[in-house]
């Protein structure tokens, strides 16, 4: 039933990459999840009073049109890649294979088993038959024999993977042969030994974006109210993504805020695309977030934030419609903060001597899917801390990132998921 008043619960958001700046595509729109937005055009009124007409106000003039605003979005497994492409440009995408491992701290005994995707493989002391491995003199030798037997097996489930033992370990490494997310369902179980998880993990498509691209895409974004008695759809052409900000916390879902700059807004009574595609929603959680320094988990972190910006220049030229000509990226910047429990040592030395550190902010899922923001060269200020009571003492760092010559970038975003492409 049509509604007399608009409600946010009924609002829709659709977006599509433009082939030419400010020209709306006819098809190919994506329906996207969002929390709120104030993206809207505005045209202020100005005064230029003339004398000789008395004290009463005269007609104002119309100023320049601006179409900007913020968009609050969930950080989710699939839709986040759409926004990262708008922020950084096209990613480099590589299929990855699922993998896992079984560690044998001691040599297996007769009757011990491992189960690979439902196939039970048994260790025996005598001559080995099908789906068996003969126990050798040491655990290392037994794992080597197991590797040989598994790789030679004709069992259709066993043959889905390749097996190896890294040097100086007693570990069976299992890699699913087919790249992509399929291998994440390959199950693992043991009666003796330590398994990496109930299934292989990490299979999917690794998307990597880097800051500093010379050109970033523009989009047509439509915010619609389809359930009104008279439906209305606000179409924002030439929308460019200026910045992304998110907070790291201890609980709740992970969200982010985008700053958008559009060329102009048009109003329509029908949607631009009645049958958009949509990503299946799966949100990242703060409870599985992390902040790492030099690849290792940073202890004592209680909160943090990260902001990346393209620092867009609004190109103003003389136009009869009052719109901007373009929104061009200038210098890219990344900054953020961390709050840590003060222990007198953590990060303080780096902050004091001015040496940069490598930081990583991110979120994970159990099957290995992850969103990571890698900053190879981050400068920390000397922290300010305060003792405000009998509880724990915290130190706060407001850091800034810089370009790293060896890495060739300032910020690198990684998203491992089951989406094949964002281009």
BANU-885971 format. One record per residue (C-alpha): x, y, z; residue in three letters. Coordinates in Angstrom, 1 decimal. Each point is the difference from the previous one (the first is absolute). Example, Ala and Ser with C-alpha at 12.3 -4.5 7.8 and 13.67 -1.06 7.14 Angstrom:
BEGIN
{xx->12.3; yy->-4.5; zz->7.8; residu->ALA}
{xx->1.4; yy->3.4; zz->-0.7; residu->SER}
% end
This chain:
BEGIN
{xx->0.0; yy->0.0; zz->0.0; residu->UNK}
{xx->1.4; yy->3.4; zz->-0.9; residu->UNK}
{xx->1.1; yy->2.3; zz->2.8; residu->UNK}
{xx->-0.7; yy->3.7; zz->0.5; residu->UNK}
{xx->3.3; yy->0.6; zz->1.8; residu->UNK}
{xx->3.6; yy->-1.2; zz->-0.7; residu->UNK}
{xx->1.7; yy->-2.4; zz->2.4; residu->UNK}
{xx->3.7; yy->-1.0; zz->0.1; residu->UNK}
{xx->-1.1; yy->-3.6; zz->0.3; residu->UNK}
{xx->-1.4; yy->0.2; zz->-3.5; residu->UNK}
{xx->3.0; yy->1.8; zz->-1.6; residu->UNK}
{xx->2.1; yy->-1.6; zz->-2.7; residu->UNK}
{xx->3.6; yy->0.6; zz->-1.1; residu->UNK}
{xx->1.2; yy->-0.9; zz->-3.5; residu->UNK}
{xx->3.3; yy->0.8; zz->-1.7; residu->UNK}
{xx->1.7; yy->-0.7; zz->-3.2; residu->UNK}
{xx->3.5; yy->1.0; zz->-1.4; residu->UNK}
{xx->-0.1; yy->2.7; zz->-2.7; residu->UNK}
{xx->1.8; yy->-0.4; zz->-3.3; residu->UNK}
{xx->0.1; yy->3.8; zz->-0.3; residu->UNK}
{xx->0.0; yy->2.4; zz->2.9; residu->UNK}
{xx->-3.5; yy->1.3; zz->0.7; residu->UNK}
{xx->-1.8; yy->-2.3; zz->-2.5; residu->UNK}
{xx->-2.4; yy->-2.5; zz->1.7; residu->UNK}
{xx->0.3; yy->-3.6; zz->-1.3; residu->UNK}
{xx->-3.3; yy->-1.6; zz->-1.1; residu->UNK}
{xx->0.6; yy->-3.4; zz->1.5; residu->UNK}
{xx->2.3; yy->-2.0; zz->2.3; residu->UNK}
{xx->-1.0; yy->1.6; zz->3.3; residu->UNK}
{xx->0.9; yy->-1.6; zz->3.4; residu->UNK}
{xx->-2.4; yy->0.1; zz->2.9; residu->UNK}
{xx->2.1; yy->0.8; zz->3.1; residu->UNK}
{xx->-0.5; yy->-0.1; zz->3.8; residu->UNK}
{xx->0.3; yy->3.3; zz->1.9; residu->UNK}
{xx->-0.7; yy->1.3; zz->3.5; residu->UNK}
{xx->-0.6; yy->3.7; zz->-0.8; residu->UNK}
{xx->0.8; yy->2.7; zz->-2.5; residu->UNK}
{xx->-0.3; yy->3.8; zz->-0.4; residu->UNK}
{xx->1.3; yy->0.1; zz->-3.6; residu->UNK}
{xx->-2.1; yy->2.8; zz->-1.5; residu->UNK}
{xx->0.5; yy->3.1; zz->-2.1; residu->UNK}
{xx->-0.3; yy->3.5; zz->1.4; residu->UNK}
{xx->-0.1; yy->3.4; zz->-1.6; residu->UNK}
{xx->0.3; yy->2.9; zz->2.6; residu->UNK}
{xx->-1.5; yy->3.4; zz->-0.4; residu->UNK}
{xx->2.2; yy->3.1; zz->0.1; residu->UNK}
{xx->-0.5; yy->3.8; zz->0.3; residu->UNK}
{xx->1.2; yy->2.8; zz->-2.2; residu->UNK}
{xx->-2.0; yy->3.1; zz->1.2; residu->UNK}
{xx->-0.5; yy->3.0; zz->-2.2; residu->UNK}
{xx->-0.4; yy->3.5; zz->1.4; residu->UNK}
{xx->-2.9; yy->2.4; zz->-0.7; residu->UNK}
{xx->-2.7; yy->-2.6; zz->0.5; residu->UNK}
{xx->-0.7; yy->0.5; zz->3.6; residu->UNK}
{xx->0.7; yy->-2.1; zz->3.1; residu->UNK}
{xx->-1.9; yy->-3.2; zz->-1.0; residu->UNK}
{xx->1.8; yy->-3.0; zz->-1.2; residu->UNK}
{xx->0.4; yy->-0.6; zz->-3.7; residu->UNK}
{xx->0.0; yy->-3.2; zz->-2.0; residu->UNK}
{xx->2.8; yy->-2.4; zz->0.9; residu->UNK}
{xx->2.1; yy->-1.7; zz->-2.6; residu->UNK}
{xx->0.7; yy->-3.7; zz->-0.2; residu->UNK}
{xx->3.5; yy->-1.2; zz->0.8; residu->UNK}
{xx->2.0; yy->-3.0; zz->-1.3; residu->UNK}
{xx->-1.4; yy->-3.5; zz->0.1; residu->UNK}
{xx->1.8; yy->-2.5; zz->2.3; residu->UNK}
{xx->-1.0; yy->-3.6; zz->0.2; residu->UNK}
{xx->2.0; yy->-1.7; zz->2.8; residu->UNK}
{xx->-0.7; yy->-2.1; zz->3.0; residu->UNK}
{xx->0.8; yy->-3.0; zz->2.2; residu->UNK}
{xx->-1.0; yy->-3.6; zz->-0.4; residu->UNK}
{xx->0.1; yy->-2.3; zz->2.9; residu->UNK}
{xx->0.5; yy->-3.6; zz->-1.1; residu->UNK}
{xx->0.6; yy->-3.4; zz->1.6; residu->UNK}
{xx->3.5; yy->-1.5; zz->-0.4; residu->UNK}
{xx->-1.1; yy->-3.3; zz->-1.5; residu->UNK}
{xx->1.6; yy->-2.9; zz->-1.8; residu->UNK}
{xx->-1.1; yy->0.9; zz->-3.6; residu->UNK}
{xx->-1.5; yy->3.5; zz->-0.2; residu->UNK}
{xx->3.1; yy->1.6; zz->1.5; residu->UNK}
{xx->2.0; yy->-0.9; zz->-3.1; residu->UNK}
{xx->-2.4; yy->2.1; zz->-2.1; residu->UNK}
{xx->0.8; yy->3.1; zz->2.1; residu->UNK}
{xx->3.7; yy->-0.7; zz->0.1; residu->UNK}
{xx->0.1; yy->-0.1; zz->-3.8; residu->UNK}
{xx->-1.6; yy->3.5; zz->0.0; residu->UNK}
{xx->2.5; yy->1.2; zz->2.5; residu->UNK}
{xx->3.2; yy->-1.4; zz->-1.5; residu->UNK}
{xx->-0.8; yy->-1.1; zz->-3.5; residu->UNK}
{xx->0.1; yy->-3.6; zz->-1.4; residu->UNK}
{xx->1.5; yy->-2.7; zz->2.2; residu->UNK}
{xx->2.4; yy->-2.7; zz->-1.0; residu->UNK}
{xx->-2.0; yy->-3.3; zz->0.5; residu->UNK}
{xx->1.7; yy->-3.4; zz->0.4; residu->UNK}
{xx->-1.8; yy->-3.3; zz->0.7; residu->UNK}
{xx->1.3; yy->-1.7; zz->3.1; residu->UNK}
{xx->-0.1; yy->-3.7; zz->1.1; residu->UNK}
{xx->-1.3; yy->-1.1; zz->3.4; residu->UNK}
{xx->2.6; yy->-1.6; zz->2.3; residu->UNK}
{xx->0.4; yy->-1.6; zz->3.4; residu->UNK}
{xx->2.3; yy->-2.1; zz->2.1; residu->UNK}
{xx->0.4; yy->-2.8; zz->2.5; residu->UNK}
{xx->2.9; yy->0.1; zz->2.5; residu->UNK}
{xx->1.3; yy->-3.3; zz->1.4; residu->UNK}
{xx->1.8; yy->0.9; zz->3.2; residu->UNK}
{xx->0.9; yy->-3.7; zz->0.5; residu->UNK}
{xx->0.1; yy->-3.0; zz->-2.3; residu->UNK}
{xx->-3.5; yy->-1.5; zz->-0.6; residu->UNK}
{xx->-0.8; yy->-3.4; zz->1.4; residu->UNK}
{xx->-1.7; yy->-2.9; zz->-1.7; residu->UNK}
{xx->-3.7; yy->0.7; zz->-0.4; residu->UNK}
{xx->0.3; yy->3.8; zz->0.0; residu->UNK}
{xx->-1.9; yy->1.7; zz->-2.8; residu->UNK}
{xx->-0.5; yy->3.2; zz->-1.9; residu->UNK}
{xx->-3.2; yy->0.7; zz->-1.9; residu->UNK}
{xx->0.2; yy->2.0; zz->-3.2; residu->UNK}
{xx->-3.3; yy->1.2; zz->-1.4; residu->UNK}
{xx->-1.7; yy->-3.2; zz->1.3; residu->UNK}
{xx->2.7; yy->-2.5; zz->-1.0; residu->UNK}
{xx->1.6; yy->-1.7; zz->3.1; residu->UNK}
{xx->3.8; yy->-0.5; zz->-0.4; residu->UNK}
{xx->1.6; yy->-2.4; zz->2.6; residu->UNK}
{xx->3.5; yy->-0.4; zz->1.3; residu->UNK}
{xx->1.2; yy->-3.6; zz->0.2; residu->UNK}
{xx->3.1; yy->-1.8; zz->1.3; residu->UNK}
{xx->0.1; yy->-2.6; zz->-2.7; residu->UNK}
{xx->-0.3; yy->0.1; zz->-3.7; residu->UNK}
{xx->-2.3; yy->2.8; zz->-1.1; residu->UNK}
{xx->-3.0; yy->-0.6; zz->-2.2; residu->UNK}
{xx->-2.4; yy->2.4; zz->-1.7; residu->UNK}
{xx->-0.6; yy->3.2; zz->2.0; residu->UNK}
{xx->2.7; yy->-1.0; zz->2.5; residu->UNK}
{xx->3.5; yy->1.2; zz->0.9; residu->UNK}
{xx->2.7; yy->-2.1; zz->1.6; residu->UNK}
{xx->1.5; yy->1.6; zz->3.2; residu->UNK}
{xx->3.7; yy->0.8; zz->-0.4; residu->UNK}
{xx->2.8; yy->0.4; zz->2.6; residu->UNK}
{xx->-0.7; yy->3.7; zz->0.7; residu->UNK}
{xx->-2.9; yy->2.3; zz->-0.3; residu->UNK}
{xx->1.8; yy->1.9; zz->-2.8; residu->UNK}
{xx->0.5; yy->-3.2; zz->-2.0; residu->UNK}
{xx->-3.6; yy->-1.0; zz->0.5; residu->UNK}
{xx->-1.3; yy->3.3; zz->-1.2; residu->UNK}
{xx->2.2; yy->-0.3; zz->-3.1; residu->UNK}
{xx->-1.4; yy->-3.5; zz->-0.7; residu->UNK}
{xx->-3.5; yy->1.4; zz->0.6; residu->UNK}
{xx->0.7; yy->2.8; zz->-2.6; residu->UNK}
{xx->1.1; yy->-2.6; zz->-2.5; residu->UNK}
{xx->-3.0; yy->-2.2; zz->0.6; residu->UNK}
{xx->-2.6; yy->2.8; zz->-0.2; residu->UNK}
{xx->1.4; yy->1.5; zz->-3.2; residu->UNK}
{xx->0.0; yy->-3.4; zz->-1.6; residu->UNK}
{xx->-3.6; yy->-0.9; zz->1.1; residu->UNK}
{xx->-2.7; yy->-0.6; zz->-2.5; residu->UNK}
{xx->-2.8; yy->0.8; zz->2.5; residu->UNK}
{xx->-2.0; yy->2.8; zz->-1.6; residu->UNK}
{xx->-0.2; yy->2.0; zz->3.2; residu->UNK}
{xx->3.7; yy->-0.3; zz->0.9; residu->UNK}
{xx->0.9; yy->0.9; zz->-3.6; residu->UNK}
{xx->-1.6; yy->3.4; zz->0.3; residu->UNK}
{xx->3.1; yy->1.3; zz->1.9; residu->UNK}
{xx->3.7; yy->0.1; zz->-0.1; residu->UNK}
{xx->2.0; yy->-1.0; zz->3.1; residu->UNK}
{xx->3.4; yy->1.0; zz->1.3; residu->UNK}
{xx->2.2; yy->0.3; zz->3.1; residu->UNK}
{xx->1.9; yy->3.3; zz->0.5; residu->UNK}
{xx->3.7; yy->-0.4; zz->0.8; residu->UNK}
{xx->0.8; yy->-0.4; zz->3.7; residu->UNK}
{xx->-3.6; yy->-0.7; zz->1.0; residu->UNK}
{xx->-2.2; yy->-3.0; zz->0.8; residu->UNK}
{xx->-3.0; yy->1.7; zz->-1.7; residu->UNK}
{xx->-2.1; yy->-1.3; zz->-2.8; residu->UNK}
{xx->-1.0; yy->2.9; zz->-2.3; residu->UNK}
{xx->-3.2; yy->-0.4; zz->-2.0; residu->UNK}
{xx->-0.7; yy->2.3; zz->-3.0; residu->UNK}
{xx->-3.2; yy->-0.4; zz->-2.0; residu->UNK}
{xx->0.9; yy->-0.3; zz->-3.7; residu->UNK}
{xx->-2.8; yy->2.2; zz->-1.5; residu->UNK}
{xx->0.4; yy->3.7; zz->0.8; residu->UNK}
{xx->-3.1; yy->1.8; zz->1.3; residu->UNK}
{xx->-2.5; yy->-0.4; zz->2.9; residu->UNK}
{xx->-0.9; yy->-3.6; zz->-0.7; residu->UNK}
{xx->2.9; yy->-1.4; zz->2.1; residu->UNK}
{xx->-1.3; yy->1.7; zz->3.2; residu->UNK}
{xx->-2.5; yy->-2.8; zz->0.4; residu->UNK}
{xx->2.7; yy->-2.8; zz->0.0; residu->UNK}
{xx->-0.2; yy->-1.5; zz->3.6; residu->UNK}
{xx->2.9; yy->-1.0; zz->2.3; residu->UNK}
{xx->-0.1; yy->-2.2; zz->3.1; residu->UNK}
{xx->2.6; yy->-2.0; zz->1.9; residu->UNK}
{xx->0.1; yy->-2.5; zz->2.8; residu->UNK}
{xx->3.6; yy->1.0; zz->0.9; residu->UNK}
{xx->1.8; yy->3.2; zz->-0.9; residu->UNK}
{xx->-1.1; yy->3.7; zz->-0.2; residu->UNK}
{xx->-2.2; yy->1.1; zz->-2.9; residu->UNK}
{xx->0.0; yy->3.6; zz->-1.3; residu->UNK}
{xx->-3.8; yy->0.1; zz->0.0; residu->UNK}
{xx->-3.1; yy->-2.1; zz->-0.9; residu->UNK}
{xx->0.4; yy->1.0; zz->-3.7; residu->UNK}
{xx->2.6; yy->1.4; zz->-2.3; residu->UNK}
{xx->0.0; yy->3.8; zz->-0.1; residu->UNK}
{xx->1.1; yy->2.9; zz->-2.1; residu->UNK}
{xx->-1.4; yy->-1.1; zz->-3.4; residu->UNK}
{xx->-1.6; yy->2.8; zz->-2.0; residu->UNK}
{xx->1.0; yy->3.1; zz->-2.0; residu->UNK}
{xx->2.6; yy->2.4; zz->1.4; residu->UNK}
{xx->-0.7; yy->3.5; zz->-1.0; residu->UNK}
{xx->2.7; yy->2.6; zz->0.6; residu->UNK}
{xx->-0.3; yy->3.8; zz->-0.3; residu->UNK}
{xx->2.8; yy->2.6; zz->0.3; residu->UNK}
{xx->-0.2; yy->3.6; zz->0.8; residu->UNK}
{xx->1.3; yy->2.7; zz->-2.3; residu->UNK}
{xx->-1.6; yy->-1.0; zz->-3.3; residu->UNK}
{xx->0.0; yy->2.9; zz->-2.5; residu->UNK}
{xx->-3.7; yy->-0.7; zz->-1.0; residu->UNK}
{xx->-2.9; yy->-1.1; zz->2.1; residu->UNK}
{xx->-3.5; yy->-0.9; zz->-1.3; residu->UNK}
{xx->-3.2; yy->2.0; zz->0.2; residu->UNK}
{xx->-3.4; yy->-1.4; zz->0.7; residu->UNK}
{xx->-3.7; yy->0.7; zz->-0.5; residu->UNK}
{xx->-1.6; yy->-0.5; zz->3.4; residu->UNK}
{xx->-3.8; yy->-0.1; zz->0.5; residu->UNK}
{xx->-1.7; yy->0.5; zz->3.3; residu->UNK}
{xx->-3.6; yy->-1.0; zz->-0.4; residu->UNK}
{xx->-3.3; yy->0.0; zz->1.9; residu->UNK}
{xx->-2.0; yy->-2.5; zz->-2.0; residu->UNK}
{xx->-2.9; yy->-0.5; zz->2.4; residu->UNK}
{xx->-1.3; yy->3.6; zz->0.0; residu->UNK}
{xx->-3.4; yy->0.7; zz->-1.6; residu->UNK}
{xx->2.0; yy->1.9; zz->-2.5; residu->UNK}
{xx->3.4; yy->-1.8; zz->-0.1; residu->UNK}
{xx->3.1; yy->2.2; zz->-0.2; residu->UNK}
{xx->3.6; yy->-0.9; zz->-0.9; residu->UNK}
{xx->2.9; yy->2.4; zz->0.4; residu->UNK}
{xx->2.8; yy->-0.8; zz->-2.5; residu->UNK}
{xx->3.5; yy->1.3; zz->0.8; residu->UNK}
{xx->2.2; yy->0.1; zz->-3.1; residu->UNK}
{xx->3.8; yy->0.2; zz->-0.1; residu->UNK}
{xx->0.3; yy->-1.3; zz->3.6; residu->UNK}
{xx->3.6; yy->-0.4; zz->1.1; residu->UNK}
{xx->1.1; yy->-1.5; zz->3.3; residu->UNK}
{xx->2.2; yy->2.4; zz->2.0; residu->UNK}
{xx->0.7; yy->-1.8; zz->3.3; residu->UNK}
{xx->-0.7; yy->-3.1; zz->2.2; residu->UNK}
{xx->0.0; yy->-0.1; zz->3.7; residu->UNK}
{xx->-0.6; yy->-2.8; zz->2.5; residu->UNK}
{xx->0.3; yy->-0.6; zz->3.7; residu->UNK}
{xx->1.5; yy->-3.1; zz->1.7; residu->UNK}
{xx->-1.8; yy->-1.1; zz->3.2; residu->UNK}
{xx->-0.6; yy->-3.0; zz->2.2; residu->UNK}
{xx->-3.5; yy->-1.0; zz->-0.9; residu->UNK}
{xx->-2.8; yy->0.4; zz->-2.6; residu->UNK}
{xx->0.1; yy->0.0; zz->-3.8; residu->UNK}
{xx->2.6; yy->1.9; zz->-1.9; residu->UNK}
{xx->-1.1; yy->3.1; zz->-1.9; residu->UNK}
{xx->1.6; yy->2.7; zz->-2.1; residu->UNK}
{xx->-0.7; yy->3.5; zz->-1.2; residu->UNK}
{xx->0.6; yy->1.2; zz->-3.6; residu->UNK}
{xx->0.2; yy->3.6; zz->-1.1; residu->UNK}
{xx->-1.5; yy->0.5; zz->-3.5; residu->UNK}
{xx->0.3; yy->2.8; zz->-2.5; residu->UNK}
{xx->-2.5; yy->0.0; zz->-2.9; residu->UNK}
{xx->-0.3; yy->2.3; zz->-3.0; residu->UNK}
{xx->-3.7; yy->0.5; zz->0.4; residu->UNK}
{xx->-3.4; yy->-1.4; zz->0.9; residu->UNK}
{xx->-3.0; yy->-0.8; zz->-2.2; residu->UNK}
{xx->-3.4; yy->-1.1; zz->1.2; residu->UNK}
{xx->-2.1; yy->-2.7; zz->-1.7; residu->UNK}
{xx->-3.3; yy->-1.8; zz->0.6; residu->UNK}
{xx->1.3; yy->-3.4; zz->-1.0; residu->UNK}
{xx->3.1; yy->-1.9; zz->1.0; residu->UNK}
{xx->3.0; yy->-0.2; zz->-2.3; residu->UNK}
{xx->0.1; yy->-3.8; zz->0.2; residu->UNK}
{xx->-2.9; yy->-2.2; zz->1.1; residu->UNK}
{xx->2.1; yy->-3.1; zz->0.2; residu->UNK}
{xx->3.3; yy->0.8; zz->1.6; residu->UNK}
{xx->2.4; yy->-2.7; zz->1.1; residu->UNK}
{xx->0.8; yy->-0.3; zz->3.7; residu->UNK}
{xx->2.7; yy->-1.5; zz->2.3; residu->UNK}
{xx->-0.9; yy->-2.5; zz->2.6; residu->UNK}
{xx->0.5; yy->1.8; zz->3.3; residu->UNK}
{xx->2.5; yy->-1.3; zz->2.5; residu->UNK}
{xx->1.4; yy->2.6; zz->2.4; residu->UNK}
{xx->3.4; yy->0.2; zz->1.7; residu->UNK}
{xx->-0.1; yy->0.1; zz->3.8; residu->UNK}
{xx->2.1; yy->2.1; zz->2.3; residu->UNK}
{xx->0.5; yy->-3.1; zz->2.1; residu->UNK}
{xx->2.2; yy->-1.4; zz->-2.8; residu->UNK}
{xx->1.9; yy->3.2; zz->-0.7; residu->UNK}
{xx->3.7; yy->0.4; zz->0.5; residu->UNK}
{xx->2.8; yy->2.6; zz->0.0; residu->UNK}
{xx->3.5; yy->-1.4; zz->-0.8; residu->UNK}
{xx->3.4; yy->1.5; zz->0.1; residu->UNK}
{xx->2.6; yy->-1.6; zz->-2.3; residu->UNK}
{xx->-2.3; yy->-2.9; zz->-0.6; residu->UNK}
{xx->-0.4; yy->-0.9; zz->3.6; residu->UNK}
{xx->-3.1; yy->0.7; zz->2.1; residu->UNK}
{xx->0.4; yy->3.2; zz->2.0; residu->UNK}
{xx->-0.7; yy->-0.6; zz->3.7; residu->UNK}
{xx->-2.1; yy->2.2; zz->2.2; residu->UNK}
{xx->-1.9; yy->1.8; zz->-2.8; residu->UNK}
{xx->-3.4; yy->1.3; zz->1.3; residu->UNK}
{xx->-1.1; yy->2.0; zz->-3.1; residu->UNK}
{xx->1.1; yy->1.6; zz->-3.3; residu->UNK}
{xx->-1.0; yy->1.7; zz->-3.2; residu->UNK}
{xx->1.2; yy->0.4; zz->-3.5; residu->UNK}
{xx->-0.8; yy->2.7; zz->-2.6; residu->UNK}
{xx->1.1; yy->0.0; zz->-3.6; residu->UNK}
{xx->-0.7; yy->3.0; zz->-2.3; residu->UNK}
{xx->0.5; yy->0.7; zz->-3.7; residu->UNK}
{xx->-0.3; yy->3.8; zz->0.9; residu->UNK}
{xx->-2.1; yy->0.8; zz->-3.0; residu->UNK}
{xx->0.2; yy->3.4; zz->-1.8; residu->UNK}
{xx->-3.4; yy->1.3; zz->-1.1; residu->UNK}
{xx->0.7; yy->1.4; zz->-3.4; residu->UNK}
{xx->-2.1; yy->3.1; zz->-0.5; residu->UNK}
{xx->-0.3; yy->1.6; zz->-3.5; residu->UNK}
{xx->-2.6; yy->2.3; zz->-1.5; residu->UNK}
{xx->-3.1; yy->-2.1; zz->-0.7; residu->UNK}
{xx->-3.6; yy->1.1; zz->-0.4; residu->UNK}
{xx->-1.2; yy->-2.9; zz->2.2; residu->UNK}
{xx->2.2; yy->1.0; zz->2.9; residu->UNK}
{xx->1.5; yy->-3.6; zz->0.4; residu->UNK}
{xx->3.6; yy->-1.0; zz->0.5; residu->UNK}
{xx->1.9; yy->-1.1; zz->-3.1; residu->UNK}
{xx->1.8; yy->-2.8; zz->1.9; residu->UNK}
{xx->1.2; yy->-1.3; zz->3.3; residu->UNK}
{xx->3.7; yy->-0.9; zz->-0.4; residu->UNK}
{xx->2.1; yy->-1.9; zz->2.6; residu->UNK}
{xx->3.0; yy->2.0; zz->1.3; residu->UNK}
{xx->2.4; yy->-1.5; zz->2.6; residu->UNK}
{xx->-1.0; yy->-3.1; zz->1.8; residu->UNK}
{xx->0.2; yy->-0.1; zz->3.8; residu->UNK}
{xx->-0.6; yy->-2.5; zz->2.7; residu->UNK}
{xx->-0.1; yy->0.6; zz->3.7; residu->UNK}
{xx->-1.5; yy->-1.5; zz->3.1; residu->UNK}
{xx->0.2; yy->-0.7; zz->3.7; residu->UNK}
{xx->0.7; yy->-2.7; zz->2.5; residu->UNK}
{xx->-0.8; yy->-0.2; zz->3.7; residu->UNK}
{xx->2.2; yy->-2.6; zz->1.9; residu->UNK}
{xx->0.4; yy->-1.0; zz->3.6; residu->UNK}
{xx->3.1; yy->1.8; zz->1.1; residu->UNK}
{xx->2.8; yy->-2.4; zz->1.0; residu->UNK}
{xx->3.0; yy->2.3; zz->-0.3; residu->UNK}
{xx->1.4; yy->-1.7; zz->-3.1; residu->UNK}
{xx->-2.5; yy->-0.8; zz->-2.7; residu->UNK}
{xx->0.4; yy->2.4; zz->-2.9; residu->UNK}
{xx->1.6; yy->2.6; zz->2.2; residu->UNK}
{xx->3.5; yy->-0.6; zz->-1.3; residu->UNK}
{xx->-1.1; yy->0.4; zz->-3.6; residu->UNK}
{xx->-1.9; yy->3.1; zz->0.8; residu->UNK}
{xx->2.9; yy->1.6; zz->1.8; residu->UNK}
{xx->2.7; yy->-0.7; zz->-2.6; residu->UNK}
{xx->-2.2; yy->0.7; zz->-3.0; residu->UNK}
{xx->0.5; yy->-3.4; zz->-1.7; residu->UNK}
{xx->-3.0; yy->-1.0; zz->-2.1; residu->UNK}
{xx->-1.9; yy->-3.2; zz->0.7; residu->UNK}
{xx->-2.2; yy->-2.3; zz->-2.2; residu->UNK}
{xx->-3.6; yy->-0.2; zz->1.1; residu->UNK}
{xx->-2.9; yy->-2.1; zz->-1.2; residu->UNK}
{xx->-3.7; yy->0.5; zz->0.8; residu->UNK}
{xx->-2.5; yy->-2.6; zz->-0.9; residu->UNK}
{xx->-2.8; yy->-2.5; zz->0.6; residu->UNK}
{xx->-0.3; yy->-3.8; zz->-0.6; residu->UNK}
{xx->-2.5; yy->-2.8; zz->-0.4; residu->UNK}
{xx->0.7; yy->-3.6; zz->1.3; residu->UNK}
{xx->0.4; yy->-1.5; zz->-3.5; residu->UNK}
{xx->2.9; yy->2.4; zz->-0.7; residu->UNK}
{xx->-1.9; yy->2.8; zz->-1.8; residu->UNK}
{xx->1.4; yy->3.3; zz->1.1; residu->UNK}
{xx->0.1; yy->3.8; zz->-0.6; residu->UNK}
{xx->3.4; yy->1.6; zz->0.7; residu->UNK}
{xx->1.4; yy->3.5; zz->-0.3; residu->UNK}
{xx->3.8; yy->-0.2; zz->-0.1; residu->UNK}
{xx->2.1; yy->3.1; zz->0.8; residu->UNK}
{xx->3.7; yy->-0.8; zz->-0.5; residu->UNK}
{xx->1.4; yy->3.3; zz->1.3; residu->UNK}
{xx->-1.8; yy->1.7; zz->2.9; residu->UNK}
{xx->1.4; yy->2.8; zz->2.2; residu->UNK}
{xx->-1.1; yy->0.2; zz->3.6; residu->UNK}
{xx->0.0; yy->3.2; zz->2.2; residu->UNK}
{xx->1.3; yy->0.0; zz->3.5; residu->UNK}
{xx->-3.1; yy->-1.2; zz->1.9; residu->UNK}
{xx->-1.9; yy->2.0; zz->2.5; residu->UNK}
{xx->-1.3; yy->-2.0; zz->2.9; residu->UNK}
{xx->-1.8; yy->0.9; zz->3.2; residu->UNK}
{xx->-0.5; yy->-1.7; zz->3.3; residu->UNK}
{xx->-3.7; yy->0.8; zz->0.9; residu->UNK}
{xx->-0.7; yy->-2.6; zz->2.7; residu->UNK}
{xx->0.8; yy->-3.3; zz->1.4; residu->UNK}
{xx->-0.7; yy->-1.9; zz->-3.2; residu->UNK}
{xx->2.2; yy->-0.8; zz->-3.0; residu->UNK}
{xx->2.0; yy->2.7; zz->-1.7; residu->UNK}
{xx->-0.4; yy->0.5; zz->-3.7; residu->UNK}
{xx->2.2; yy->1.7; zz->-2.6; residu->UNK}
{xx->-1.4; yy->1.4; zz->-3.2; residu->UNK}
{xx->1.9; yy->0.2; zz->-3.3; residu->UNK}
{xx->-1.3; yy->2.1; zz->-2.9; residu->UNK}
{xx->2.1; yy->-1.4; zz->-2.9; residu->UNK}
{xx->0.6; yy->1.0; zz->-3.6; residu->UNK}
{xx->1.0; yy->-2.2; zz->-2.9; residu->UNK}
{xx->2.5; yy->0.8; zz->-2.7; residu->UNK}
{xx->1.1; yy->-1.5; zz->-3.4; residu->UNK}
{xx->2.3; yy->-3.0; zz->0.3; residu->UNK}
{xx->2.6; yy->-0.2; zz->-2.9; residu->UNK}
{xx->0.5; yy->-3.7; zz->0.4; residu->UNK}
{xx->-3.7; yy->-0.8; zz->0.0; residu->UNK}
{xx->-0.9; yy->2.5; zz->-2.7; residu->UNK}
{xx->-3.0; yy->1.3; zz->1.9; residu->UNK}
{xx->-1.2; yy->1.7; zz->3.1; residu->UNK}
{xx->-3.1; yy->-2.3; zz->0.7; residu->UNK}
{xx->-0.9; yy->-3.3; zz->-1.4; residu->UNK}
{xx->-3.5; yy->-1.5; zz->0.6; residu->UNK}
{xx->-0.6; yy->-3.7; zz->-0.2; residu->UNK}
{xx->-3.4; yy->-1.8; zz->-0.2; residu->UNK}
{xx->-0.2; yy->-3.8; zz->-0.2; residu->UNK}
{xx->-3.5; yy->-1.2; zz->-0.9; residu->UNK}
{xx->-2.0; yy->-2.0; zz->-2.5; residu->UNK}
{xx->-0.6; yy->2.9; zz->-2.5; residu->UNK}
{xx->1.8; yy->-0.7; zz->-3.3; residu->UNK}
{xx->0.4; yy->3.6; zz->-1.1; residu->UNK}
{xx->-0.7; yy->3.7; zz->0.8; residu->UNK}
{xx->0.9; yy->1.4; zz->-3.4; residu->UNK}
% end
